[in-house]
Amino acid sequence: MHDAYFFSISSLPERAKHVITKRLLTTQLPTRVKEEFARVADFMNRGVSLDGEQLRREVGNLDRRREQDLRTVQPEFANLIDYAGPHA
């Protein structure tokens, strides 16, 4: 996603970028896949990090419309962006 800048991996909060980068670069995969993961990490880390406020707000809006909760569907990512739930 590039048009909704707050959903782009390049604008994730620094803490999330750090954890995701480590995971991307240390996962044991075939060389060609590791190279692609390295490119993804590079793209992500070149972007200006945001505080995640708008990301959390928009995820909350989506969760309410879908009657979901990111904390249930993707708890690790929800934790990385400090998501408190759709009703926070």
C-alpha positions, 0 to 999 in steps of 0.5 A: 500500500502506498496511497494510504501512507499510514498503511505503508510499511515504510511509515510503521513506528520504529519499534515495529520496523525493528522487530519486522526487520530482524524477522525478515533478515534472520528467517531461514529461507532459500537465497532468492527469498532472503534477497527479496526479504532484504529488499522489503526491509530496505524499503521499509526502513528508508521511509519516515516512521510515524507514531502509528496514531493514524494507523491505529485509528484506521485499523480500529475503523476497519475492525468496527466495520468488519466486526473484527479485532486485530488483537485476535487476528494478528496479536503480534502485529497489534502489539507492535503498533500498540493497538488497543482494540476497535473501541479504544 
